[in-house]
Amino acid sequence: MKQLAKYLLPLCCGIALASCYGLDKEEYRELAPITVSGLDRTIYAKATETLHLDKLRVESESGQDLVYEWSYGKPAGDFPGMVDTTFISSSPTLDYAFDKAGSYVLRLRIDNGESIGFHYYDLRVQAGFDEGFLILCNDDEGAGSLAFVKKRSPQEEAEGAQEIWDNLLTINPEYDFRSLRDVYVFSSPGYASGILISSGDDEGSIYRLDPVTLSVTYRMKGMDEYGVRTGEILGERTSGTAHWAYLIGDDERAYRYEFSTDMLIVRETPFPARYGRQGLFASKTAGVRDILMFSEAGITGFPNSRIAGYAAPDGYEFINMAAGRIGAGQYDASKYYCIARTIEGAPKTVKIISTSSSLSSPTEIKTYDEVQPMLMNANTRIVTTKLNGNAYYDYDNKIYHWAMTGVDPVVPAEGAKPDITLPDGEQIMDICTNAVPSTSSAVVDDDQLLIATYNPTATGRKPGSLYVYSLKTMEKVKEYVGICEKPVAVAYHIELTIRPARHVPHPAFPSREGRIVFREPPGRHSPGFALQKRKNRLSLYAGPTRQPCGGSRTGHPRGQSHPFSRGGGGGRGIICAET
């Protein structure tokens, strides 16, 4: 009774006071509301550039001054959940530069003296790295970095917009990037896009980066999961609903990195996968890419069960190889051009061998004595282009071309004039072209050659540089001297319209709240689901031609194991997200 009286007494006093002052229920005044408009639910910004928001419209009838508070944080749980909140402004307009790309929650708190309103926005801070050149580097202690040279528009040139970033991997402070080896930009229409980086660190790390923010979306520990470190990334392939890239392992075997599941699959090859090349040339309708692997003993090409490989002729070893087109009006089929040279004897004999992409019907198109030593070896980096039928390569810190598709496909020999000679002290570390990173890119000239160099004697600057040359004129377009540490790889990067992942609702798979949304759907975004296996875990994914899953479809909360079946086979998958 004492406890009851404790609560009833204040209530009775309140009623009595209200009666005394004549405040009937109907006479209570509602607190002045706050109405906010003018901003989109999703707000886009560029890292390091000031975001200016001045379209906010606020209506309030309190007659008191409004108090604003802008803050942002990392998303946590369902929107608008946020953590690590940071205050950024108390102005009705927002002017703020976010230093790190990523997805955030932007919160606006408004106090009108009577009411307090909270308004949330999906904030996407993009890196602004839409087109340019990536240079992967290591310093003298093995610490990795990723430099970026932005291809600026004329307006950006005039405005003096930032052009060079020296280490974008600091966007991911939670990772210790070391002993980096190769970088590859992948993008295929209907599939996925991103950036792949291989390393030779103790764990054999392979990093997958978002193409827009450059944040790490997945890290694979190759040594822990597969007992291998990988190095050279040769390019990508698609087949049906699959999408992958080939890498060469330190064990000289070929590995497929599956983009849909972020796992490696070993591919047995008839000959060691010691060296690798990616051929790029034009068909009648599209750009064509071919993946080539070889050792001195034989050519592997595209490793699958239908290709047996091609052994070097008796007494010969392979020096190098490239892919290209066979001539105007006749170039729908791939052609490989292989250089073989006798192991013994003087002078040595050179054979230029042509074969199809299936490594069938090899043809010796040229045999000659090596009177002067050829300016090429197995470590020579070769790139081909959709612009012409030449192969461009580096040797002794100079750039030469090999007219492999010409009437006389002799390899340049000692005394030949180089196409490009770099400044003294510059060592060529890698070359590539500005080819669009897509397996089915349009027939567009990739007309630039990118040359990453290292100068160990440089003082007063960083040792790494980038030189850009025109493949049409072989004249220098631009140079970026001393912009990075010691380069190991260079790649052309362009942000295409495709995204690596998209939330995909499926009406045939309802939850208690209406629908299920899956976190990483590989492939085209159309109805259907499929099982994907990674080690001993089954997960449910969306895909273009998959049949709908059966099994129980309702009442399964997010994050719990969900039973389902496909084609009569049962399994369990994880519900990743729910709306």
ChimeraX attribute file (.defattr): number of C-alpha atoms within 10 A of each C-alpha:
attribute: neighborCount
match mode: 1-to-1
recipient: residues
	/A:1	5
	/A:2	7
	/A:3	7
	/A:4	8
	/A:5	10
	/A:6	10
	/A:7	10
	/A:8	12
	/A:9	10
	/A:10	11
	/A:11	12
	/A:12	11
	/A:13	11
	/A:14	12
	/A:15	12
	/A:16	12
	/A:17	12
	/A:18	13
	/A:19	11
	/A:20	9
	/A:21	8
	/A:22	10
	/A:23	12
	/A:24	10
	/A:25	8
	/A:26	6
	/A:27	8
	/A:28	8
	/A:29	7
	/A:30	8
	/A:31	12
	/A:32	16
	/A:33	15
	/A:34	19
	/A:35	12
	/A:36	15
	/A:37	11
	/A:38	11
	/A:39	13
	/A:40	11
	/A:41	11
	/A:42	12
	/A:43	16
	/A:44	13
	/A:45	20
	/A:46	20
	/A:47	20
	/A:48	17
	/A:49	18
	/A:50	14
	/A:51	17
	/A:52	12
	/A:53	14
	/A:54	12
	/A:55	13
	/A:56	13
	/A:57	11
	/A:58	13
	/A:59	13
	/A:60	17
	/A:61	12
	/A:62	15
	/A:63	10
	/A:64	11
	/A:65	10
	/A:66	17
	/A:67	14
	/A:68	16
	/A:69	17
	/A:70	19
	/A:71	16
	/A:72	21
	/A:73	19
	/A:74	18
	/A:75	19
	/A:76	13
	/A:77	10
	/A:78	10
	/A:79	12
	/A:80	17
	/A:81	13
	/A:82	17
	/A:83	13
	/A:84	9
	/A:85	15
	/A:86	13
	/A:87	11
	/A:88	15
	/A:89	15
	/A:90	15
	/A:91	12
	/A:92	19
	/A:93	14
	/A:94	18
	/A:95	14
	/A:96	15
	/A:97	16
	/A:98	17
	/A:99	14
	/A:100	19
	/A:101	21
	/A:102	21
	/A:103	16
	/A:104	22
	/A:105	23
	/A:106	24
	/A:107	22
	/A:108	18
	/A:109	15
	/A:110	22
	/A:111	18
	/A:112	21
	/A:113	14
	/A:114	15
	/A:115	14
	/A:116	14
	/A:117	14
	/A:118	12
	/A:119	14
	/A:120	17
	/A:121	18
	/A:122	19
	/A:123	21
	/A:124	19
	/A:125	24
	/A:126	22
	/A:127	23
	/A:128	17
	/A:129	23
	/A:130	16
	/A:131	16
	/A:132	18
	/A:133	21
	/A:134	24
	/A:135	30
	/A:136	28
	/A:137	28
	/A:138	21
	/A:139	17
	/A:140	8
	/A:141	8
	/A:142	15
	/A:143	14
	/A:144	23
	/A:145	23
	/A:146	24
	/A:147	22
	/A:148	24
	/A:149	21
	/A:150	20
	/A:151	17
	/A:152	16
	/A:153	10
	/A:154	9
	/A:155	9
	/A:156	12
	/A:157	12
	/A:158	9
	/A:159	9
	/A:160	10
	/A:161	13
	/A:162	13
	/A:163	14
	/A:164	16
	/A:165	15
	/A:166	18
	/A:167	18
	/A:168	17
	/A:169	19
	/A:170	16
	/A:171	17
	/A:172	15
	/A:173	9
	/A:174	8
	/A:175	12
	/A:176	12
	/A:177	22
	/A:178	21
	/A:179	22
	/A:180	26
	/A:181	22
	/A:182	26
	/A:183	28
	/A:184	25
	/A:185	24
	/A:186	25
	/A:187	27
	/A:188	21
	/A:189	17
	/A:190	16
	/A:191	25
	/A:192	22
	/A:193	25
	/A:194	26
	/A:195	21
	/A:196	23
	/A:197	24
	/A:198	25
	/A:199	24
	/A:200	22
	/A:201	20
	/A:202	13
	/A:203	16
	/A:204	25
	/A:205	24
	/A:206	26
	/A:207	21
	/A:208	23
	/A:209	22
	/A:210	18
	/A:211	27
	/A:212	22
	/A:213	23
	/A:214	23
	/A:215	22
	/A:216	19
	/A:217	12
	/A:218	12
	/A:219	15
	/A:220	18
	/A:221	19
	/A:222	23
	/A:223	16
	/A:224	13
	/A:225	13
	/A:226	14
	/A:227	13
	/A:228	21
	/A:229	23
	/A:230	27
	/A:231	20
	/A:232	22
	/A:233	26
	/A:234	23
	/A:235	23
	/A:236	26
	/A:237	21
	/A:238	14
	/A:239	7
	/A:240	8
	/A:241	15
	/A:242	14
	/A:243	24
	/A:244	24
	/A:245	20
	/A:246	27
	/A:247	27
	/A:248	24
	/A:249	21
	/A:250	16
	/A:251	13
	/A:252	19
	/A:253	20
	/A:254	27
	/A:255	23
	/A:256	21
	/A:257	21
	/A:258	17
	/A:259	23
	/A:260	21
	/A:261	17
	/A:262	16
	/A:263	19
	/A:264	21
	/A:265	13
	/A:266	15
	/A:267	15
	/A:268	16
	/A:269	22
	/A:270	19
	/A:271	21
	/A:272	20
	/A:273	27
	/A:274	21
	/A:275	22
	/A:276	29
	/A:277	23
	/A:278	20
	/A:279	26
	/A:280	27
	/A:281	28
	/A:282	26
	/A:283	22
	/A:284	14
	/A:285	11
	/A:286	16
	/A:287	21
	/A:288	25
	/A:289	25
	/A:290	23
	/A:291	23
	/A:292	24
	/A:293	29
	/A:294	28
	/A:295	21
	/A:296	20
	/A:297	19
	/A:298	21
	/A:299	29
	/A:300	29
	/A:301	26
	/A:302	22
	/A:303	23
	/A:304	12
	/A:305	9
	/A:306	8
	/A:307	16
	/A:308	18
	/A:309	21
	/A:310	20
	/A:311	19
	/A:312	19
	/A:313	14
	/A:314	9
	/A:315	11
	/A:316	21
	/A:317	20
	/A:318	24
	/A:319	20
	/A:320	25
	/A:321	28
	/A:322	27
	/A:323	33
	/A:324	28
	/A:325	27
	/A:326	20
	/A:327	12
	/A:328	12
	/A:329	9
	/A:330	10
	/A:331	15
	/A:332	17
	/A:333	14
	/A:334	21
	/A:335	21
	/A:336	24
	/A:337	22
	/A:338	22
	/A:339	24
	/A:340	24
	/A:341	23
	/A:342	21
	/A:343	13
	/A:344	10
	/A:345	8
	/A:346	10
	/A:347	13
	/A:348	16
	/A:349	17
	/A:350	22
	/A:351	23
	/A:352	21
	/A:353	18
	/A:354	25
	/A:355	19
	/A:356	15
	/A:357	17
	/A:358	19
	/A:359	19
	/A:360	13
	/A:361	10
	/A:362	15
	/A:363	13
	/A:364	13
	/A:365	14
	/A:366	15
	/A:367	15
	/A:368	13
	/A:369	14
	/A:370	18
	/A:371	12
	/A:372	13
	/A:373	14
	/A:374	15
	/A:375	19
	/A:376	22
	/A:377	13
	/A:378	17
	/A:379	13
	/A:380	17
	/A:381	23
	/A:382	27
	/A:383	22
	/A:384	27
	/A:385	29
	/A:386	24
	/A:387	17
	/A:388	20
	/A:389	22
	/A:390	23
	/A:391	22
	/A:392	22
	/A:393	22
	/A:394	25
	/A:395	16
	/A:396	11
	/A:397	19
	/A:398	18
	/A:399	22
	/A:400	23
	/A:401	19
	/A:402	20
	/A:403	17
	/A:404	25
	/A:405	20
	/A:406	12
	/A:407	9
	/A:408	12
	/A:409	17
	/A:410	19
	/A:411	20
	/A:412	18
	/A:413	14
	/A:414	12
	/A:415	10
	/A:416	12
	/A:417	13
	/A:418	15
	/A:419	16
	/A:420	16
	/A:421	13
	/A:422	14
	/A:423	10
	/A:424	8
	/A:425	13
	/A:426	20
	/A:427	19
	/A:428	24
	/A:429	19
	/A:430	24
	/A:431	24
	/A:432	22
	/A:433	24
	/A:434	19
	/A:435	23
	/A:436	22
	/A:437	22
	/A:438	20
	/A:439	21
	/A:440	17
	/A:441	18
	/A:442	15
	/A:443	17
	/A:444	13
	/A:445	18
	/A:446	20
	/A:447	18
	/A:448	22
	/A:449	24
	/A:450	22
	/A:451	25
	/A:452	28
	/A:453	30
	/A:454	24
	/A:455	20
	/A:456	13
	/A:457	8
	/A:458	13
	/A:459	9
	/A:460	6
	/A:461	11
	/A:462	18
	/A:463	21
	/A:464	29
	/A:465	24
	/A:466	25
	/A:467	17
	/A:468	22
	/A:469	19
	/A:470	16
	/A:471	20
	/A:472	13
	/A:473	11
	/A:474	15
	/A:475	13
	/A:476	14
	/A:477	12
	/A:478	12
	/A:479	13
	/A:480	14
	/A:481	16
	/A:482	20
	/A:483	20
	/A:484	29
	/A:485	27
	/A:486	26
	/A:487	28
	/A:488	23
	/A:489	24
	/A:490	27
	/A:491	26
	/A:492	22
	/A:493	26
	/A:494	22
	/A:495	19
	/A:496	18
	/A:497	8
	/A:498	16
	/A:499	18
	/A:500	21
	/A:501	19
	/A:502	16
	/A:503	15
	/A:504	19
	/A:505	19
	/A:506	18
	/A:507	11
	/A:508	14
	/A:509	18
	/A:510	17
	/A:511	18
	/A:512	13
	/A:513	11
	/A:514	13
	/A:515	18
	/A:516	26
	/A:517	22
	/A:518	20
	/A:519	17
	/A:520	17
	/A:521	25
	/A:522	23
	/A:523	24
	/A:524	17
	/A:525	18
	/A:526	15
	/A:527	17
	/A:528	17
	/A:529	22
	/A:530	22
	/A:531	21
	/A:532	15
	/A:533	13
	/A:534	12
	/A:535	8
	/A:536	5
	/A:537	12
	/A:538	16
	/A:539	18
	/A:540	23
	/A:541	25
	/A:542	28
	/A:543	24
	/A:544	19
	/A:545	16
	/A:546	16
	/A:547	14
	/A:548	18
	/A:549	21
	/A:550	17
	/A:551	15
	/A:552	12
	/A:553	17
	/A:554	15
	/A:555	11
	/A:556	18
	/A:557	17
	/A:558	16
	/A:559	12
	/A:560	12
	/A:561	16
	/A:562	20
	/A:563	16
	/A:564	18
	/A:565	17
	/A:566	16
	/A:567	10
	/A:568	10
	/A:569	8
	/A:570	13
	/A:571	17
	/A:572	17
	/A:573	20
	/A:574	19
	/A:575	20
	/A:576	18
	/A:577	16
	/A:578	21
	/A:579	13
